[in-house]
Amino acid sequence: MSANRTTSESADLNWYKSSHSGPDGGDCVEVAKAPDVIHIRDSKNTQGPVLRFPIREWTAFLSHTAVRPPTGN
């Protein structure tokens, strides 16, 4: 995983936000897909750091969260 990026790299990506996000942006993240990496950033700070996950790790994360109910309070 990496949080480094260049401005030109971010500008070349197509960012998507959840359709459940309100008009004010709320507490959402935006996601962009590159050929072998998923980029994730804070929708309120689009010039801030970007997390990058290899497709394989992102797919494993989604598979795990889809089958596990949330725990906690």
Biopython code that builds the backbone (N, CA, C, O; Angstrom):
import numpy as np
from Bio.PDB.StructureBuilder import StructureBuilder

atoms = [
    (1, "MET", "N", (0.854, -1.167, 0.000)),
    (1, "MET", "CA", (0.000, 0.000, 0.000)),
    (1, "MET", "C", (0.898, 1.226, 0.000)),
    (1, "MET", "O", (1.987, 1.208, 0.573)),
    (2, "SER", "N", (0.443, 2.275, -0.634)),
    (2, "SER", "CA", (1.232, 3.495, -0.729)),
    (2, "SER", "C", (0.324, 4.713, -0.665)),
    (2, "SER", "O", (-0.819, 4.676, -1.120)),
    (3, "ALA", "N", (0.844, 5.788, -0.098)),
    (3, "ALA", "CA", (0.083, 7.039, -0.053)),
    (3, "ALA", "C", (0.755, 8.123, -0.881)),
    (3, "ALA", "O", (0.360, 9.286, -0.800)),
    (4, "ASN", "N", (1.748, 7.776, -1.666)),
    (4, "ASN", "CA", (2.440, 8.752, -2.502)),
    (4, "ASN", "C", (1.757, 8.864, -3.854)),
    (4, "ASN", "O", (1.222, 7.885, -4.373)),
    (5, "ARG", "N", (1.778, 10.065, -4.420)),
    (5, "ARG", "CA", (1.222, 10.258, -5.754)),
    (5, "ARG", "C", (1.725, 11.575, -6.307)),
    (5, "ARG", "O", (2.269, 12.407, -5.582)),
    (6, "THR", "N", (1.536, 11.744, -7.579)),
    (6, "THR", "CA", (1.855, 13.027, -8.197)),
    (6, "THR", "C", (0.556, 13.684, -8.622)),
    (6, "THR", "O", (-0.459, 13.007, -8.785)),
    (7, "THR", "N", (0.576, 14.992, -8.802)),
    (7, "THR", "CA", (-0.624, 15.710, -9.229)),
    (7, "THR", "C", (-1.092, 15.217, -10.587)),
    (7, "THR", "O", (-2.290, 15.039, -10.806)),
    (8, "SER", "N", (-0.150, 14.994, -11.504)),
    (8, "SER", "CA", (-0.541, 14.541, -12.840)),
    (8, "SER", "C", (-1.169, 13.157, -12.797)),
    (8, "SER", "O", (-2.085, 12.865, -13.566)),
    (9, "GLU", "N", (-0.683, 12.305, -11.903)),
    (9, "GLU", "CA", (-1.267, 10.964, -11.772)),
    (9, "GLU", "C", (-2.724, 11.068, -11.339)),
    (9, "GLU", "O", (-3.583, 10.391, -11.903)),
    (10, "SER", "N", (-3.010, 11.896, -10.355)),
    (10, "SER", "CA", (-4.373, 12.060, -9.859)),
    (10, "SER", "C", (-5.281, 12.659, -10.923)),
    (10, "SER", "O", (-6.447, 12.280, -11.031)),
    (11, "ALA", "N", (-4.758, 13.584, -11.701)),
    (11, "ALA", "CA", (-5.561, 14.236, -12.737)),
    (11, "ALA", "C", (-5.941, 13.269, -13.851)),
    (11, "ALA", "O", (-6.964, 13.456, -14.510)),
    (12, "ASP", "N", (-5.138, 12.251, -14.066)),
    (12, "ASP", "CA", (-5.398, 11.283, -15.131)),
    (12, "ASP", "C", (-6.409, 10.207, -14.739)),
    (12, "ASP", "O", (-6.813, 9.405, -15.580)),
    (13, "LEU", "N", (-6.816, 10.184, -13.487)),
    (13, "LEU", "CA", (-7.728, 9.143, -13.006)),
    (13, "LEU", "C", (-9.176, 9.618, -13.062)),
    (13, "LEU", "O", (-9.451, 10.813, -12.956)),
    (14, "ASN", "N", (-10.091, 8.678, -13.228)),
    (14, "ASN", "CA", (-11.528, 8.953, -13.143)),
    (14, "ASN", "C", (-11.987, 8.530, -11.758)),
    (14, "ASN", "O", (-12.021, 7.340, -11.444)),
    (15, "TRP", "N", (-12.338, 9.502, -10.936)),
    (15, "TRP", "CA", (-12.722, 9.239, -9.550)),
    (15, "TRP", "C", (-14.229, 9.054, -9.438)),
    (15, "TRP", "O", (-15.005, 9.739, -10.105)),
    (16, "TYR", "N", (-14.633, 8.106, -8.574)),
    (16, "TYR", "CA", (-16.050, 7.795, -8.358)),
    (16, "TYR", "C", (-16.361, 7.862, -6.873)),
    (16, "TYR", "O", (-15.554, 7.463, -6.035)),
    (17, "LYS", "N", (-17.549, 8.375, -6.561)),
    (17, "LYS", "CA", (-18.032, 8.456, -5.190)),
    (17, "LYS", "C", (-19.344, 7.698, -5.109)),
    (17, "LYS", "O", (-20.072, 7.611, -6.098)),
    (18, "SER", "N", (-19.648, 7.161, -3.966)),
    (18, "SER", "CA", (-20.876, 6.399, -3.767)),
    (18, "SER", "C", (-22.110, 7.218, -4.126)),
    (18, "SER", "O", (-22.168, 8.420, -3.866)),
    (19, "SER", "N", (-23.090, 6.559, -4.721)),
    (19, "SER", "CA", (-24.357, 7.227, -5.017)),
    (19, "SER", "C", (-25.123, 7.534, -3.729)),
    (19, "SER", "O", (-26.089, 8.296, -3.755)),
    (20, "HIS", "N", (-24.702, 6.950, -2.602)),
    (20, "HIS", "CA", (-25.331, 7.216, -1.307)),
    (20, "HIS", "C", (-24.761, 8.469, -0.647)),
    (20, "HIS", "O", (-25.259, 8.900, 0.393)),
    (21, "SER", "N", (-23.734, 9.049, -1.234)),
    (21, "SER", "CA", (-23.126, 10.254, -0.689)),
    (21, "SER", "C", (-24.077, 11.427, -0.894)),
    (21, "SER", "O", (-24.665, 11.582, -1.965)),
    (22, "GLY", "N", (-24.221, 12.239, 0.127)),
    (22, "GLY", "CA", (-25.110, 13.392, 0.034)),
    (22, "GLY", "C", (-24.500, 14.515, -0.791)),
    (22, "GLY", "O", (-23.336, 14.433, -1.182)),
    (23, "PRO", "N", (-25.273, 15.560, -1.058)),
    (23, "PRO", "CA", (-24.793, 16.675, -1.879)),
    (23, "PRO", "C", (-23.645, 17.455, -1.232)),
    (23, "PRO", "O", (-22.883, 18.119, -1.934)),
    (24, "ASP", "N", (-23.513, 17.383, 0.087)),
    (24, "ASP", "CA", (-22.442, 18.102, 0.785)),
    (24, "ASP", "C", (-21.131, 17.325, 0.804)),
    (24, "ASP", "O", (-20.127, 17.839, 1.297)),
    (25, "GLY", "N", (-21.114, 16.121, 0.289)),
    (25, "GLY", "CA", (-19.891, 15.320, 0.279)),
    (25, "GLY", "C", (-19.787, 14.401, 1.471)),
    (25, "GLY", "O", (-19.320, 13.270, 1.338)),
    (26, "GLY", "N", (-20.208, 14.856, 2.625)),
    (26, "GLY", "CA", (-20.224, 14.021, 3.812)),
    (26, "GLY", "C", (-18.880, 13.402, 4.133)),
    (26, "GLY", "O", (-17.823, 13.956, 3.829)),
    (27, "ASP", "N", (-18.950, 12.249, 4.749)),
    (27, "ASP", "CA", (-17.753, 11.503, 5.124)),
    (27, "ASP", "C", (-17.541, 10.381, 4.133)),
    (27, "ASP", "O", (-17.685, 9.209, 4.484)),
    (28, "CYS", "N", (-17.207, 10.714, 2.917)),
    (28, "CYS", "CA", (-17.080, 9.715, 1.855)),
    (28, "CYS", "C", (-15.652, 9.594, 1.370)),
    (28, "CYS", "O", (-14.808, 10.461, 1.596)),
    (29, "VAL", "N", (-15.421, 8.505, 0.706)),
    (29, "VAL", "CA", (-14.163, 8.320, -0.001)),
    (29, "VAL", "C", (-14.473, 8.238, -1.487)),
    (29, "VAL", "O", (-15.592, 7.914, -1.885)),
    (30, "GLU", "N", (-13.481, 8.530, -2.290)),
    (30, "GLU", "CA", (-13.592, 8.384, -3.735)),
    (30, "GLU", "C", (-12.626, 7.295, -4.164)),
    (30, "GLU", "O", (-11.566, 7.113, -3.565)),
    (31, "VAL", "N", (-13.004, 6.580, -5.200)),
    (31, "VAL", "CA", (-12.212, 5.451, -5.681)),
    (31, "VAL", "C", (-11.936, 5.636, -7.164)),
    (31, "VAL", "O", (-12.807, 6.072, -7.917)),
    (32, "ALA", "N", (-10.727, 5.305, -7.576)),
    (32, "ALA", "CA", (-10.351, 5.327, -8.992)),
    (32, "ALA", "C", (-9.609, 4.030, -9.298)),
    (32, "ALA", "O", (-8.800, 3.562, -8.496)),
    (33, "LYS", "N", (-9.892, 3.456, -10.461)),
    (33, "LYS", "CA", (-9.261, 2.195, -10.844)),
    (33, "LYS", "C", (-8.241, 2.438, -11.944)),
    (33, "LYS", "O", (-8.540, 3.061, -12.963)),
    (34, "ALA", "N", (-7.048, 1.945, -11.725)),
    (34, "ALA", "CA", (-5.996, 1.922, -12.740)),
    (34, "ALA", "C", (-5.846, 0.455, -13.150)),
    (34, "ALA", "O", (-6.466, -0.411, -12.532)),
    (35, "PRO", "N", (-5.050, 0.154, -14.162)),
    (35, "PRO", "CA", (-4.960, -1.234, -14.636)),
    (35, "PRO", "C", (-4.641, -2.271, -13.552)),
    (35, "PRO", "O", (-5.196, -3.370, -13.575)),
    (36, "ASP", "N", (-3.764, -1.942, -12.612)),
    (36, "ASP", "CA", (-3.395, -2.943, -11.613)),
    (36, "ASP", "C", (-3.501, -2.448, -10.181)),
    (36, "ASP", "O", (-3.049, -3.126, -9.258)),
    (37, "VAL", "N", (-4.101, -1.262, -9.981)),
    (37, "VAL", "CA", (-4.154, -0.646, -8.658)),
    (37, "VAL", "C", (-5.488, 0.068, -8.463)),
    (37, "VAL", "O", (-6.049, 0.636, -9.400)),
    (38, "ILE", "N", (-5.989, 0.028, -7.213)),
    (38, "ILE", "CA", (-7.156, 0.815, -6.814)),
    (38, "ILE", "C", (-6.648, 1.990, -5.985)),
    (38, "ILE", "O", (-5.866, 1.800, -5.054)),
    (39, "HIS", "N", (-7.086, 3.198, -6.314)),
    (39, "HIS", "CA", (-6.709, 4.413, -5.591)),
    (39, "HIS", "C", (-7.907, 4.847, -4.750)),
    (39, "HIS", "O", (-9.046, 4.806, -5.216)),
    (40, "ILE", "N", (-7.646, 5.263, -3.510)),
    (40, "ILE", "CA", (-8.711, 5.715, -2.610)),
    (40, "ILE", "C", (-8.274, 7.029, -1.973)),
    (40, "ILE", "O", (-7.142, 7.159, -1.507)),
    (41, "ARG", "N", (-9.200, 8.016, -1.959)),
    (41, "ARG", "CA", (-8.894, 9.299, -1.331)),
    (41, "ARG", "C", (-10.120, 9.825, -0.593)),
    (41, "ARG", "O", (-11.238, 9.358, -0.810)),
    (42, "ASP", "N", (-9.898, 10.790, 0.269)),
    (42, "ASP", "CA", (-10.956, 11.462, 1.023)),
    (42, "ASP", "C", (-11.657, 12.447, 0.093)),
    (42, "ASP", "O", (-11.002, 13.283, -0.530)),
    (43, "SER", "N", (-12.967, 12.357, -0.005)),
    (43, "SER", "CA", (-13.710, 13.243, -0.910)),
    (43, "SER", "C", (-13.664, 14.704, -0.471)),
    (43, "SER", "O", (-13.889, 15.598, -1.287)),
    (44, "LYS", "N", (-13.376, 14.958, 0.804)),
    (44, "LYS", "CA", (-13.297, 16.332, 1.297)),
    (44, "LYS", "C", (-11.911, 16.938, 1.094)),
    (44, "LYS", "O", (-11.737, 18.149, 1.223)),
    (45, "ASN", "N", (-10.924, 16.094, 0.775)),
    (45, "ASN", "CA", (-9.547, 16.557, 0.616)),
    (45, "ASN", "C", (-8.950, 15.895, -0.623)),
    (45, "ASN", "O", (-8.060, 15.052, -0.518)),
    (46, "THR", "N", (-9.441, 16.280, -1.779)),
    (46, "THR", "CA", (-9.041, 15.607, -3.019)),
    (46, "THR", "C", (-7.588, 15.864, -3.398)),
    (46, "THR", "O", (-7.045, 15.155, -4.246)),
    (47, "GLN", "N", (-6.952, 16.851, -2.798)),
    (47, "GLN", "CA", (-5.530, 17.097, -3.052)),
    (47, "GLN", "C", (-4.645, 16.434, -1.998)),
    (47, "GLN", "O", (-3.421, 16.553, -2.049)),
    (48, "GLY", "N", (-5.262, 15.738, -1.045)),
    (48, "GLY", "CA", (-4.520, 15.072, 0.019)),
    (48, "GLY", "C", (-3.953, 13.731, -0.412)),
    (48, "GLY", "O", (-3.928, 13.408, -1.599)),
    (49, "PRO", "N", (-3.499, 12.952, 0.563)),
    (49, "PRO", "CA", (-2.883, 11.663, 0.253)),
    (49, "PRO", "C", (-3.863, 10.683, -0.387)),
    (49, "PRO", "O", (-5.073, 10.757, -0.176)),
    (50, "VAL", "N", (-3.318, 9.781, -1.160)),
    (50, "VAL", "CA", (-4.100, 8.745, -1.834)),
    (50, "VAL", "C", (-3.545, 7.389, -1.421)),
    (50, "VAL", "O", (-2.339, 7.156, -1.495)),
    (51, "LEU", "N", (-4.423, 6.502, -0.991)),
    (51, "LEU", "CA", (-4.014, 5.129, -0.701)),
    (51, "LEU", "C", (-4.096, 4.325, -1.981)),
    (51, "LEU", "O", (-5.022, 4.499, -2.773)),
    (52, "ARG", "N", (-3.130, 3.446, -2.187)),
    (52, "ARG", "CA", (-3.133, 2.587, -3.374)),
    (52, "ARG", "C", (-3.045, 1.140, -2.935)),
    (52, "ARG", "O", (-2.197, 0.772, -2.123)),
    (53, "PHE", "N", (-3.939, 0.317, -3.488)),
    (53, "PHE", "CA", (-3.958, -1.108, -3.186)),
    (53, "PHE", "C", (-3.860, -1.906, -4.478)),
    (53, "PHE", "O", (-4.559, -1.602, -5.445)),
    (54, "PRO", "N", (-3.002, -2.924, -4.509)),
    (54, "PRO", "CA", (-3.009, -3.813, -5.674)),
    (54, "PRO", "C", (-4.400, -4.429, -5.838)),
    (54, "PRO", "O", (-5.083, -4.698, -4.849)),
    (55, "ILE", "N", (-4.810, -4.647, -7.064)),
    (55, "ILE", "CA", (-6.142, -5.194, -7.349)),
    (55, "ILE", "C", (-6.400, -6.460, -6.538)),
    (55, "ILE", "O", (-7.491, -6.635, -5.994)),
    (56, "ARG", "N", (-5.425, -7.327, -6.454)),
    (56, "ARG", "CA", (-5.596, -8.593, -5.725)),
    (56, "ARG", "C", (-5.941, -8.350, -4.250)),
    (56, "ARG", "O", (-6.836, -9.000, -3.709)),
    (57, "GLU", "N", (-5.239, -7.421, -3.602)),
    (57, "GLU", "CA", (-5.520, -7.114, -2.197)),
    (57, "GLU", "C", (-6.888, -6.458, -2.039)),
    (57, "GLU", "O", (-7.616, -6.773, -1.097)),
    (58, "TRP", "N", (-7.243, -5.563, -2.932)),
    (58, "TRP", "CA", (-8.544, -4.890, -2.865)),
    (58, "TRP", "C", (-9.675, -5.898, -3.030)),
    (58, "TRP", "O", (-10.672, -5.840, -2.310)),
    (59, "THR", "N", (-9.523, -6.817, -3.973)),
    (59, "THR", "CA", (-10.534, -7.852, -4.200)),
    (59, "THR", "C", (-10.687, -8.728, -2.962)),
    (59, "THR", "O", (-11.807, -9.068, -2.580)),
    (60, "ALA", "N", (-9.577, -9.095, -2.334)),
    (60, "ALA", "CA", (-9.632, -9.903, -1.110)),
    (60, "ALA", "C", (-10.334, -9.137, 0.008)),
    (60, "ALA", "O", (-11.134, -9.715, 0.743)),
    (61, "PHE", "N", (-10.046, -7.850, 0.144)),
    (61, "PHE", "CA", (-10.698, -7.018, 1.153)),
    (61, "PHE", "C", (-12.208, -6.982, 0.932)),
    (61, "PHE", "O", (-12.978, -7.180, 1.871)),
    (62, "LEU", "N", (-12.632, -6.731, -0.305)),
    (62, "LEU", "CA", (-14.065, -6.681, -0.602)),
    (62, "LEU", "C", (-14.735, -8.023, -0.354)),
    (62, "LEU", "O", (-15.846, -8.068, 0.175)),
    (63, "SER", "N", (-14.088, -9.105, -0.723)),
    (63, "SER", "CA", (-14.650, -10.438, -0.494)),
    (63, "SER", "C", (-14.829, -10.694, 0.994)),
    (63, "SER", "O", (-15.850, -11.235, 1.418)),
    (64, "HIS", "N", (-13.842, -10.306, 1.783)),
    (64, "HIS", "CA", (-13.907, -10.523, 3.230)),
    (64, "HIS", "C", (-15.015, -9.682, 3.866)),
    (64, "HIS", "O", (-15.769, -10.183, 4.700)),
    (65, "THR", "N", (-15.119, -8.427, 3.484)),
    (65, "THR", "CA", (-16.126, -7.562, 4.099)),
    (65, "THR", "C", (-17.537, -7.898, 3.634)),
    (65, "THR", "O", (-18.501, -7.622, 4.348)),
    (66, "ALA", "N", (-17.673, -8.480, 2.466)),
    (66, "ALA", "CA", (-19.001, -8.833, 1.958)),
    (66, "ALA", "C", (-19.604, -10.012, 2.710)),
    (66, "ALA", "O", (-20.827, -10.141, 2.768)),
    (67, "VAL", "N", (-18.771, -10.872, 3.285)),
    (67, "VAL", "CA", (-19.288, -12.068, 3.954)),
    (67, "VAL", "C", (-19.252, -11.958, 5.468)),
    (67, "VAL", "O", (-19.783, -12.836, 6.150)),
    (68, "ARG", "N", (-18.662, -10.938, 6.005)),
    (68, "ARG", "CA", (-18.556, -10.771, 7.452)),
    (68, "ARG", "C", (-19.473, -9.645, 7.930)),
    (68, "ARG", "O", (-19.384, -8.522, 7.434)),
    (69, "PRO", "N", (-20.352, -9.938, 8.887)),
    (69, "PRO", "CA", (-21.174, -8.854, 9.439)),
    (69, "PRO", "C", (-20.302, -7.937, 10.293)),
    (69, "PRO", "O", (-19.319, -8.396, 10.875)),
    (70, "PRO", "N", (-20.640, -6.660, 10.379)),
    (70, "PRO", "CA", (-19.861, -5.746, 11.222)),
    (70, "PRO", "C", (-19.938, -6.158, 12.682)),
    (70, "PRO", "O", (-20.944, -6.712, 13.125)),
    (71, "THR", "N", (-18.890, -5.890, 13.417)),
    (71, "THR", "CA", (-18.866, -6.176, 14.852)),
    (71, "THR", "C", (-18.606, -4.882, 15.590)),
    (71, "THR", "O", (-18.191, -3.892, 14.988)),
    (72, "GLY", "N", (-18.843, -4.881, 16.868)),
    (72, "GLY", "CA", (-18.580, -3.682, 17.670)),
    (72, "GLY", "C", (-19.842, -3.201, 18.341)),
    (72, "GLY", "O", (-20.803, -3.951, 18.507)),
    (73, "ASN", "N", (-19.826, -1.951, 18.719)),
    (73, "ASN", "CA", (-20.942, -1.367, 19.483)),
    (73, "ASN", "C", (-22.150, -1.130, 18.628)),
    (73, "ASN", "O", (-23.169, -0.645, 19.120)),
]
sb = StructureBuilder()
sb.init_structure("model")
sb.init_model(0)
sb.init_chain("A")
sb.init_seg("    ")
for serial, (resi, resn, name, xyz) in enumerate(atoms, 1):
    if name == "N":
        sb.init_residue(resn, " ", resi, " ")
    sb.init_atom(name, np.array(xyz, "f"), 0.0, 1.0, " ", f" {name:<3s}", serial, name[0])
structure = sb.get_structure()
